[in-house]
Amino acid sequence: MTASLAGPEFEALLARSRDLIRSLQDAGGAYPASPTFSAYRGYSWFRDGAFIADAMSAVGEPASAEAFFDWCARVILRHRVRVEAIIEAERAGAPLADELMLPTRFTFSGDVGTDDWWDFQLDGYGTWMWAAAAHVQRHGSDVERWRDAAELTVDYLIGSWQRPCYDWWEEHSEHVHPSTLGCIVAGLEGAADSGMVLGSRAAAARAAAAEIRALLTERGVADGHLVKWIGSVEVDGSLSALVAPLGVIEPGSDLARGTVAEVASQLCVDGGVYRFREDTYFGGGRWPLLSCFLGLAQLANGDRDSAERLLAWAASTETPEGHIPEQVDGPLLDASHRQAWIDRWGPPATPLLWSHAMVLRLAAELGLAGGTGSDVHEEVAA
């Protein structure tokens, strides 16, 4: 069953989503991943939070977005000594072990968590700078407040981008993932283009981004589409983001269309998008936020009808309490694994702020939620 995008019910969902994100944002700016889910409670991810901030920026909530970017900058600077040690070790040709790299998530106070986690990921350090740059383009905010942190982040990514690390889903740390590389490209280019970094550092950021982009299009592609990891032929639901909103792959290009078509064909069922075909997390359900990423990419490629259908499905997952979950039941990829995860952590995370944010973001791009969006689809349509 899908939801209607016209009328007061959908408008109320958008209002609830904005209110939920605002009300749960920590006073220091961090966005909690989920306020109640046992494994996420008390933590904020740079990646998830960056996409949440981008959505809030796009729907006319600049103060919320800037509070998150301020938090990111404080966290980076708080761990300056650690970051500089990583950079120096890389430059000396003696890179540090994965467990000494920056984690993917922090407590609201900016501490490294004490819980065991699949931590070394690079994507979030690109996405926070990309989202801040996109915000500056929309709202004209002063980037100087984030410059010191952006300089450290750029140096960290330039030195580390070639390393295998965990993907968006905290899996397969042995591989290099195009989704991660795309986040890094977007962040490096965003930092340079917005003026967050200047001079020789901006030039180095652009040069590294160009090198990564070349790797993406040469080795991150099979049969005309991006792949889950270099050397694979499979797709991942996160790949849609490289078309939109990240814009790393030119919307309307053969690679953009091939990637979106393959994600839709392999991972989309009745409007809901799976992470990847071998997913067993909570049995492997469909993720509303991935439907919205696919919708953004479809729209960027000029297909508004598909984008609206995907948004309608994502909106239909709202619970009676007004919460959009991380994933939903229904056709599961491997239902035999579902109960084990429930026994470990309880039911799937509900609400997931990232899910609410992506509904807002796609609605904004479709012109259904006010705000500014990015209007990338207009260029393709023209």
Secondary structure, DSSP 8 states (H G I E B T S, - for coil): ----SSSHHHHHHHHHHHHHHHHHS-TTS---S-SS-TTTTTEEEHHHHHHHHHHHHHTT-HHHHHHHHHHHHHHHHHTHHHHHHHHHHHHTT----GGGS--SEEETTS-B-SS-------HHHHHHHHHHHHHHHHH---GGGGHHHHHHHHHHHHHHTTS----TTS--TTS--HHHHHHHHHHHHHHHHHTSS-HHHHHHHHHHHHHHHHHHHHHSEETTEE-SSTT-----GGGHHHHTTS--S-TTSHHHHHHHHHHHHHHEETTEEES-TT--GGGT-EEHHHHHHHHHHHHHTT-HHHHHHHHHHHHHT--TTS---SSB-SS-S-GGGHHHHHHHH-SS-SS-HHHHHHHHHHHHHTTSS-S----HHHHHH-
